[in-house]
């Protein structure tokens, strides 16, 4: 009897916000006038760092 070939599971689409990296850059503000001084990376709140597009 021949063995059945398993088809690979379809790849999950990447998150549109972070493009699949799981991290996003945010501007850092300081001082009373909220002057922008740089950027820092943080967890993507859309996919919670998984890099996959949320379902639902």
Helices and strands as residue ranges (DSSP letters): E 23-30, E 35-43
